C-alpha cells in the first residue's frame, strides 16, 4: 500500500470484481513512504506457489507509455541478470520482468501490491516470480541481499524461532530511499521505506531474564528453510 499526502486513486473493476488499485503519484510531493503488505512468514508456501525463484542483479529499468487519450497504458520492464536459479528453468542468464504501471506524463502510476517500484539498478535480490501479467513479483517477493544476508522488504532479517521462520529488526540498515527518474524530463521521485508499525519476532527470554539476541540466517540457510516444505 502506498501512503502519500496527495494522490488520486483509481479502482479498476472487471465483471464486478476488483482487479487492482492504481495510484497516481506526483514528484512534487517529495518523499513517499512504502508500507509493505501484512507480512507472512510463510516463505515456504510462497516458494511452492512461485513459478520461478532466482537470485539476480537489476541490470536495467525501462518505462513504456502506450497511453491514448484518457486510456492510460503504461508498463515497466525490469531486466535482471541471473546468478542462481533456485526453482524453475530459464533459457538465458537474463530475464525481463514486465509490470503494469510506470511513468505517465509527469506522474508515476503504481499498482498496489507490486514490487515494481522497489527495484534499482545494481540491486541484488532473491526474487519470487509468478506468471502474473500485472505484477510478476509482489512487494514481499523481492528480498534484498546484502553481504550474503537476506532481508525482507522492510529491511528486517530472518531467524528461526521455535522451528518457525520469523523476522526481527536488524541492527544492519539498508538504504533509506529508492529513486526513480522520469525518462522524459529527468524529474526524480524519491520513495522512502517505512519501517515503523512492524511486528518484530524474537526468541523468548531465557532463564535469568536477559533476552537472547536473534541469530540472523544467511542466504543459504534461508533458502534451505523455505525449500524444505514450507514454514511451520
BELURHU-V192487 format. One record per backbone hydrogen bond with DSSP energy under -1.0 kcal/mol. CO is the residue of the C=O (numbers start at 1). NH is the residue of the N-H. If there is no record, write none. Layout:
BEGIN
CO|NH + CO|NH
END
This chain:
BEGIN
1|35 + 3|33 + 8|24 + 10|22 + 12|19 + 14|17 + 17|14 + 20|12 + 21|112 + 22|10 + 23|110 + 24|8 + 25|108 + 26|29 + 27|30 + 32|192 + 33|3 + 34|194 + 41|43 + 42|46 + 43|47 + 44|48 + 45|49 + 46|50 + 52|129 + 53|86 + 53|87 + 54|127 + 55|83 + 55|84 + 56|125 + 57|81 + 58|122 + 60|79 + 62|77 + 64|75 + 68|71 + 70|72 + 71|68 + 73|66 + 74|101 + 75|64 + 76|99 + 77|62 + 78|97 + 79|59 + 79|60 + 80|95 + 81|57 + 84|55 + 87|53 + 93|82 + 95|80 + 97|78 + 99|76 + 102|109 + 104|107 + 107|104 + 108|25 + 109|102 + 110|23 + 111|114 + 113|139 + 115|118 + 116|119 + 120|123 + 123|58 + 124|145 + 125|56 + 126|143 + 127|54 + 129|51 + 129|52 + 134|100 + 136|130 + 137|115 + 138|141 + 141|128 + 143|126 + 144|151 + 146|149 + 148|219 + 149|146 + 152|155 + 156|152 + 157|168 + 158|217 + 159|166 + 161|164 + 164|161 + 166|159 + 167|201 + 168|157 + 176|193 + 178|191 + 180|189 + 182|186 + 187|182 + 189|180 + 190|32 + 191|178 + 192|34 + 206|209 + 218|222 + 219|223 + 220|224 + 221|225 + 222|226 + 223|227
END
